[in-house]
Amino acid sequence: MSARHIAQKGPIPVDVEAGKSYFWCSCGKSSNQPFCDGSHQGSDFAPVKYEAEETKRVFFCACKQSSAPVTCDGTHNTL
């Protein structure tokens, strides 16, 4: 499997809307962080679907190393 690219060392806050789906970039190469723009094409990576159950602010992982993919777990503090 290819290595993940660290888009940034810190989360990206996004105000999500209940009932809407978001596709998180898992490779780290998207120019539309934290969301997928297709930059993973030709790699082992694929976007991860996040379905917002409620309207709120979510802190999406941008280092791509989180043990809870999609959301930040603070792993960027150890990179």
N, CA, C and O atoms as a Tinker XYZ file with bonds, in Angstrom:
   316  protein
     1  N      0.843000   -1.189000    0.000000    73     2
     2  CA     0.000000    0.000000    0.000000    64     1     3
     3  C      0.881000    1.243000    0.000000    63     2     4     5
     4  O      1.925000    1.268000    0.652000    81     3
     5  N      0.478000    2.237000   -0.703000    73     3     6
     6  CA     1.206000    3.499000   -0.781000    64     5     7
     7  C      1.140000    4.246000    0.544000    63     6     8     9
     8  O      0.227000    4.034000    1.341000    81     7
     9  N      2.108000    5.116000    0.773000    73     7    10
    10  CA     2.109000    5.934000    1.988000    64     9    11
    11  C      1.137000    7.098000    1.846000    63    10    12    13
    12  O      0.949000    7.652000    0.763000    81    11
    13  N      0.536000    7.445000    2.952000    73    11    14
    14  CA    -0.378000    8.590000    2.969000    64    13    15
    15  C      0.427000    9.882000    2.998000    63    14    16    17
    16  O      1.451000    9.971000    3.676000    81    15
    17  N     -0.035000   10.864000    2.272000    73    15    18
    18  CA     0.581000   12.187000    2.250000    64    17    19
    19  C     -0.043000   13.015000    3.381000    63    18    20    21
    20  O     -1.263000   13.020000    3.542000    81    19
    21  N      0.777000   13.704000    4.155000    73    19    22
    22  CA     0.269000   14.550000    5.232000    64    21    23
    23  C     -0.136000   15.887000    4.616000    63    22    24    25
    24  O      0.721000   16.670000    4.206000    81    23
    25  N     -1.438000   16.144000    4.552000    73    23    26
    26  CA    -1.940000   17.383000    3.958000    64    25    27
    27  C     -1.619000   18.575000    4.860000    63    26    28    29
    28  O     -1.219000   19.635000    4.380000    81    27
    29  N     -1.797000   18.393000    6.168000    73    27    30
    30  CA    -1.404000   19.406000    7.156000    64    29    31
    31  C     -1.390000   18.752000    8.526000    63    30    32    33
    32  O     -2.057000   17.741000    8.747000    81    31
    33  N     -0.629000   19.331000    9.445000    73    31    34
    34  CA    -0.529000   18.784000   10.797000    64    33    35
    35  C     -1.507000   19.503000   11.711000    63    34    36    37
    36  O     -1.123000   20.317000   12.550000    81    35
    37  N     -2.764000   19.184000   11.527000    73    35    38
    38  CA    -3.843000   19.759000   12.328000    64    37    39
    39  C     -5.160000   19.469000   11.633000    63    38    40    41
    40  O     -5.189000   19.247000   10.423000    81    39
    41  N     -6.246000   19.468000   12.387000    73    39    42
    42  CA    -7.552000   19.166000   11.807000    64    41    43
    43  C     -8.095000   20.314000   10.964000    63    42    44    45
    44  O     -7.631000   21.450000   11.052000    81    43
    45  N     -9.084000   19.986000   10.149000    73    43    46
    46  CA    -9.779000   20.987000    9.347000    64    45    47
    47  C    -11.231000   21.024000    9.818000    63    46    48    49
    48  O    -11.968000   20.058000    9.620000    81    47
    49  N    -11.651000   22.129000   10.441000    73    47    50
    50  CA   -13.041000   22.212000   10.909000    64    49    51
    51  C    -13.994000   22.465000    9.742000    63    50    52    53
    52  O    -13.745000   23.316000    8.888000    81    51
    53  N    -15.086000   21.710000    9.727000    73    51    54
    54  CA   -16.088000   21.847000    8.682000    64    53    55
    55  C    -17.467000   21.818000    9.331000    63    54    56    57
    56  O    -17.750000   20.950000   10.156000    81    55
    57  N    -18.317000   22.757000    8.962000    73    55    58
    58  CA   -19.697000   22.745000    9.414000    64    57    59
    59  C    -20.480000   21.840000    8.475000    63    58    60    61
    60  O    -20.714000   22.190000    7.319000    81    59
    61  N    -20.890000   20.663000    8.979000    73    59    62
    62  CA   -21.603000   19.690000    8.162000    64    61    63
    63  C    -23.108000   19.842000    8.379000    63    62    64    65
    64  O    -23.554000   20.362000    9.402000    81    63
    65  N    -23.875000   19.378000    7.397000    73    63    66
    66  CA   -25.330000   19.459000    7.458000    64    65    67
    67  C    -25.924000   18.071000    7.637000    63    66    68    69
    68  O    -25.515000   17.124000    6.965000    81    67
    69  N    -26.882000   17.949000    8.536000    73    67    70
    70  CA   -27.556000   16.678000    8.791000    64    69    71
    71  C    -28.107000   16.095000    7.502000    63    70    72    73
    72  O    -28.712000   16.806000    6.699000    81    71
    73  N    -27.900000   14.802000    7.304000    73    71    74
    74  CA   -28.417000   14.111000    6.141000    64    73    75
    75  C    -27.548000   14.193000    4.901000    63    74    76    77
    76  O    -27.852000   13.560000    3.890000    81    75
    77  N    -26.479000   14.955000    4.962000    73    75    78
    78  CA   -25.601000   15.113000    3.805000    64    77    79
    79  C    -24.402000   14.177000    3.922000    63    78    80    81
    80  O    -23.921000   13.914000    5.024000    81    79
    81  N    -23.919000   13.675000    2.783000    73    79    82
    82  CA   -22.743000   12.811000    2.745000    64    81    83
    83  C    -21.527000   13.606000    2.300000    63    82    84    85
    84  O    -21.619000   14.489000    1.447000    81    83
    85  N    -20.386000   13.276000    2.893000    73    83    86
    86  CA   -19.114000   13.919000    2.579000    64    85    87
    87  C    -18.112000   12.805000    2.286000    63    86    88    89
    88  O    -18.178000   11.740000    2.899000    81    87
    89  N    -17.197000   13.038000    1.369000    73    87    90
    90  CA   -16.211000   12.030000    1.013000    64    89    91
    91  C    -14.821000   12.532000    1.371000    63    90    92    93
    92  O    -14.246000   13.373000    0.679000    81    91
    93  N    -14.295000   11.996000    2.470000    73    91    94
    94  CA   -13.007000   12.388000    3.038000    64    93    95
    95  C    -11.862000   11.810000    2.211000    63    94    96    97
    96  O    -11.879000   10.635000    1.844000    81    95
    97  N    -10.883000   12.638000    1.928000    73    95    98
    98  CA    -9.680000   12.219000    1.210000    64    97    99
    99  C     -8.824000   11.373000    2.147000    63    98   100   101
   100  O     -8.447000   11.825000    3.228000    81    99
   101  N     -8.519000   10.142000    1.730000    73    99   102
   102  CA    -7.684000    9.273000    2.561000    64   101   103
   103  C     -6.218000    9.280000    2.138000    63   102   104   105
   104  O     -5.353000    8.854000    2.904000    81   103
   105  N     -5.927000    9.762000    0.921000    73   103   106
   106  CA    -4.539000    9.735000    0.438000    64   105   107
   107  C     -3.748000   10.980000    0.842000    63   106   108   109
   108  O     -2.522000   10.931000    0.948000    81   107
   109  N     -4.443000   12.088000    1.066000    73   107   110
   110  CA    -3.779000   13.327000    1.464000    64   109   111
   111  C     -3.361000   14.214000    0.311000    63   110   112   113
   112  O     -2.785000   15.278000    0.540000    81   111
   113  N     -3.632000   13.810000   -0.927000    73   111   114
   114  CA    -3.174000   14.582000   -2.077000    64   113   115
   115  C     -4.231000   15.491000   -2.697000    63   114   116   117
   116  O     -3.920000   16.249000   -3.616000    81   115
   117  N     -5.459000   15.431000   -2.221000    73   115   118
   118  CA    -6.529000   16.263000   -2.768000    64   117   119
   119  C     -6.221000   17.744000   -2.588000    63   118   120   121
   120  O     -5.683000   18.149000   -1.557000    81   119
   121  N     -6.559000   18.546000   -3.583000    73   119   122
   122  CA    -6.397000   19.998000   -3.448000    64   121   123
   123  C     -7.648000   20.604000   -2.825000    63   122   124   125
   124  O     -7.739000   21.822000   -2.675000    81   123
   125  N     -8.611000   19.763000   -2.462000    73   123   126
   126  CA    -9.865000   20.193000   -1.845000    64   125   127
   127  C     -9.986000   19.609000   -0.435000    63   126   128   129
   128  O    -11.052000   19.129000   -0.047000    81   127
   129  N     -8.886000   19.652000    0.333000    73   127   130
   130  CA    -8.865000   19.073000    1.675000    64   129   131
   131  C     -9.969000   19.659000    2.545000    63   130   132   133
   132  O    -10.259000   20.851000    2.450000    81   131
   133  N    -10.592000   18.835000    3.396000    73   131   134
   134  CA   -10.283000   17.435000    3.664000    64   133   135
   135  C    -11.024000   16.458000    2.751000    63   134   136   137
   136  O    -11.063000   15.259000    3.027000    81   135
   137  N    -11.603000   16.958000    1.681000    73   135   138
   138  CA   -12.441000   16.120000    0.831000    64   137   139
   139  C    -11.730000   15.643000   -0.426000    63   138   140   141
   140  O    -10.771000   16.260000   -0.888000    81   139
   141  N    -12.213000   14.542000   -0.967000    73   139   142
   142  CA   -11.637000   13.902000   -2.143000    64   141   143
   143  C    -11.887000   14.710000   -3.413000    63   142   144   145
   144  O    -12.977000   15.242000   -3.622000    81   143
   145  N    -10.864000   14.792000   -4.254000    73   143   146
   146  CA   -11.021000   15.411000   -5.580000    64   145   147
   147  C    -10.587000   14.448000   -6.689000    63   146   148   149
   148  O    -10.457000   14.839000   -7.849000    81   147
   149  N    -10.362000   13.172000   -6.308000    73   147   150
   150  CA    -9.966000   12.161000   -7.289000    64   149   151
   151  C     -8.468000   11.984000   -7.428000    63   150   152   153
   152  O     -8.024000   11.184000   -8.252000    81   151
   153  N     -7.670000   12.707000   -6.647000    73   151   154
   154  CA    -6.209000   12.621000   -6.756000    64   153   155
   155  C     -5.662000   11.234000   -6.421000    63   154   156   157
   156  O     -4.514000   10.932000   -6.747000    81   155
   157  N     -6.456000   10.398000   -5.782000    73   155   158
   158  CA    -6.024000    9.049000   -5.408000    64   157   159
   159  C     -6.011000    8.083000   -6.597000    63   158   160   161
   160  O     -5.474000    6.981000   -6.487000    81   159
   161  N     -6.592000    8.482000   -7.724000    73   159   162
   162  CA    -6.716000    7.595000   -8.882000    64   161   163
   163  C     -5.367000    6.945000   -9.201000    63   162   164   165
   164  O     -4.342000    7.623000   -9.273000    81   163
   165  N     -5.384000    5.638000   -9.388000    73   163   166
   166  CA    -4.177000    4.892000   -9.694000    64   165   167
   167  C     -3.413000    4.445000   -8.461000    63   166   168   169
   168  O     -2.343000    3.849000   -8.579000    81   167
   169  N     -3.952000    4.725000   -7.273000    73   167   170
   170  CA    -3.293000    4.310000   -6.032000    64   169   171
   171  C     -4.175000    3.286000   -5.314000    63   170   172   173
   172  O     -5.227000    2.896000   -5.820000    81   171
   173  N     -3.741000    2.865000   -4.147000    73   171   174
   174  CA    -4.505000    1.921000   -3.328000    64   173   175
   175  C     -5.554000    2.622000   -2.469000    63   174   176   177
   176  O     -6.295000    1.961000   -1.741000    81   175
   177  N     -5.625000    3.938000   -2.542000    73   175   178
   178  CA    -6.527000    4.697000   -1.685000    64   177   179
   179  C     -7.899000    4.911000   -2.325000    63   178   180   181
   180  O     -8.054000    4.864000   -3.545000    81   179
   181  N     -8.879000    5.146000   -1.467000    73   179   182
   182  CA   -10.234000    5.464000   -1.907000    64   181   183
   183  C    -10.824000    6.433000   -0.888000    63   182   184   185
   184  O    -10.441000    6.402000    0.282000    81   183
   185  N    -11.748000    7.292000   -1.311000    73   183   186
   186  CA   -12.369000    8.205000   -0.351000    64   185   187
   187  C    -13.199000    7.434000    0.667000    63   186   188   189
   188  O    -13.674000    6.331000    0.396000    81   187
   189  N    -13.364000    8.038000    1.849000    73   187   190
   190  CA   -14.153000    7.433000    2.910000    64   189   191
   191  C    -15.413000    8.276000    3.103000    63   190   192   193
   192  O    -15.338000    9.484000    3.325000    81   191
   193  N    -16.559000    7.626000    3.014000    73   191   194
   194  CA   -17.837000    8.327000    3.131000    64   193   195
   195  C    -18.141000    8.655000    4.593000    63   194   196   197
   196  O    -18.050000    7.795000    5.470000    81   195
   197  N    -18.498000    9.902000    4.832000    73   195   198
   198  CA   -18.938000   10.363000    6.152000    64   197   199
   199  C    -20.363000   10.875000    5.989000    63   198   200   201
   200  O    -20.615000   11.771000    5.183000    81   199
   201  N    -21.287000   10.312000    6.747000    73   199   202
   202  CA   -22.676000   10.754000    6.695000    64   201   203
   203  C    -22.985000   11.547000    7.952000    63   202   204   205
   204  O    -22.903000   11.019000    9.061000    81   203
   205  N    -23.338000   12.805000    7.783000    73   203   206
   206  CA   -23.637000   13.669000    8.922000    64   205   207
   207  C    -25.007000   13.319000    9.490000    63   206   208   209
   208  O    -26.017000   13.406000    8.791000    81   207
   209  N    -25.037000   12.928000   10.742000    73   207   210
   210  CA   -26.293000   12.595000   11.404000    64   209   211
   211  C    -26.956000   13.835000   11.971000    63   210   212   213
   212  O    -28.167000   13.856000   12.193000    81   211
   213  N    -26.152000   14.878000   12.207000    73   211   214
   214  CA   -26.696000   16.137000   12.708000    64   213   215
   215  C    -25.879000   17.298000   12.155000    63   214   216   217
   216  O    -24.741000   17.115000   11.722000    81   215
   217  N    -26.451000   18.466000   12.172000    73   215   218
   218  CA   -25.753000   19.666000   11.732000    64   217   219
   219  C    -24.851000   20.108000   12.880000    63   218   220   221
   220  O    -25.325000   20.406000   13.976000    81   219
   221  N    -23.553000   20.146000   12.617000    73   219   222
   222  CA   -22.581000   20.522000   13.652000    64   221   223
   223  C    -21.221000   20.739000   13.006000    63   222   224   225
   224  O    -21.057000   20.530000   11.804000    81   223
   225  N    -20.261000   21.155000   13.796000    73   223   226
   226  CA   -18.881000   21.314000   13.331000    64   225   227
   227  C    -18.130000   20.002000   13.601000    63   226   228   229
   228  O    -18.151000   19.463000   14.708000    81   227
   229  N    -17.472000   19.515000   12.553000    73   227   230
   230  CA   -16.682000   18.287000   12.653000    64   229   231
   231  C    -15.238000   18.649000   12.336000    63   230   232   233
   232  O    -14.969000   19.427000   11.420000    81   231
   233  N    -14.313000   18.080000   13.098000    73   231   234
   234  CA   -12.890000   18.318000   12.873000    64   233   235
   235  C    -12.328000   17.122000   12.105000    63   234   236   237
   236  O    -12.023000   16.078000   12.681000    81   235
   237  N    -12.199000   17.304000   10.778000    73   235   238
   238  CA   -11.716000   16.250000    9.904000    64   237   239
   239  C    -10.201000   16.146000    9.991000    63   238   240   241
   240  O     -9.505000   17.159000   10.061000    81   239
   241  N     -9.693000   14.919000    9.987000    73   239   242
   242  CA    -8.262000   14.666000   10.025000    64   241   243
   243  C     -7.614000   15.125000    8.721000    63   242   244   245
   244  O     -8.108000   14.819000    7.636000    81   243
   245  N     -6.516000   15.853000    8.829000    73   243   246
   246  CA    -5.780000   16.296000    7.643000    64   245   247
   247  C     -4.391000   15.668000    7.576000    63   246   248   249
   248  O     -3.733000   15.728000    6.537000    81   247
   249  N     -3.938000   15.064000    8.681000    73   247   250
   250  CA    -2.628000   14.396000    8.638000    64   249   251
   251  C     -2.752000   12.994000    8.036000    63   250   252   253
   252  O     -1.756000   12.399000    7.624000    81   251
   253  N     -3.976000   12.475000    7.988000    73   251   254
   254  CA    -4.301000   11.172000    7.390000    64   253   255
   255  C     -3.731000   10.005000    8.172000    63   254   256   257
   256  O     -3.633000    8.897000    7.644000    81   255
   257  N     -3.353000   10.231000    9.418000    73   255   258
   258  CA    -2.769000    9.185000   10.263000    64   257   259
   259  C     -3.695000    8.804000   11.426000    63   258   260   261
   260  O     -3.334000    7.944000   12.229000    81   259
   261  N     -4.859000    9.412000   11.535000    73   259   262
   262  CA    -5.786000    9.172000   12.641000    64   261   263
   263  C     -6.166000    7.703000   12.758000    63   262   264   265
   264  O     -6.331000    7.017000   11.750000    81   263
   265  N     -6.304000    7.222000   13.996000    73   263   266
   266  CA    -6.759000    5.843000   14.206000    64   265   267
   267  C     -8.270000    5.754000   14.054000    63   266   268   269
   268  O     -8.839000    4.662000   14.052000    81   267
   269  N     -8.913000    6.901000   13.928000    73   267   270
   270  CA   -10.367000    6.981000   13.693000    64   269   271
   271  C    -10.562000    7.751000   12.388000    63   270   272   273
   272  O    -10.998000    8.902000   12.405000    81   271
   273  N    -10.235000    7.112000   11.247000    73   271   274
   274  CA   -10.283000    7.833000    9.967000    64   273   275
   275  C    -11.507000    8.728000    9.799000    63   274   276   277
   276  O    -12.607000    8.401000   10.246000    81   275
   277  N    -11.298000    9.800000    9.181000    73   275   278
   278  CA   -12.219000   10.903000    8.904000    64   277   279
   279  C    -12.086000   11.979000    9.973000    63   278   280   281
   280  O    -11.869000   13.143000    9.637000    81   279
   281  N    -12.210000   11.625000   11.255000    73   279   282
   282  CA   -12.121000   12.641000   12.297000    64   281   283
   283  C    -10.737000   12.650000   12.951000    63   282   284   285
   284  O    -10.042000   11.635000   12.996000    81   283
   285  N    -10.368000   13.810000   13.448000    73   283   286
   286  CA    -9.075000   14.003000   14.106000    64   285   287
   287  C     -9.067000   13.338000   15.478000    63   286   288   289
   288  O    -10.015000   13.480000   16.250000    81   287
   289  N     -7.989000   12.609000   15.776000    73   287   290
   290  CA    -7.819000   12.015000   17.101000    64   289   291
   291  C     -6.569000   12.552000   17.808000    63   290   292   293
   292  O     -6.176000   12.046000   18.859000    81   291
   293  N     -5.955000   13.576000   17.222000    73   291   294
   294  CA    -4.775000   14.192000   17.822000    64   293   295
   295  C     -3.451000   13.571000   17.404000    63   294   296   297
   296  O     -2.398000   14.009000   17.866000    81   295
   297  N     -3.478000   12.569000   16.546000    73   295   298
   298  CA    -2.241000   11.912000   16.103000    64   297   299
   299  C     -1.244000   12.898000   15.501000    63   298   300   301
   300  O     -0.036000   12.679000   15.586000    81   299
   301  N     -1.731000   13.976000   14.898000    73   299   302
   302  CA    -0.828000   14.964000   14.285000    64   301   303
   303  C      0.151000   15.553000   15.293000    63   302   304   305
   304  O      1.205000   16.058000   14.907000    81   303
   305  N     -0.186000   15.494000   16.579000    73   303   306
   306  CA     0.704000   16.027000   17.617000    64   305   307
   307  C      1.965000   15.187000   17.787000    63   306   308   309
   308  O      2.924000   15.641000   18.413000    81   307
   309  N      1.983000   13.969000   17.240000    73   307   310
   310  CA     3.142000   13.093000   17.386000    64   309   311
   311  C      3.954000   12.978000   16.098000    63   310   312   313
   312  O      4.929000   12.228000   16.044000    81   311
   313  N      3.564000   13.705000   15.078000    73   311   314
   314  CA     4.266000   13.609000   13.782000    64   313   315
   315  C      5.436000   14.574000   13.707000    63   314   316
   316  O      6.131000   14.623000   12.692000    81   315
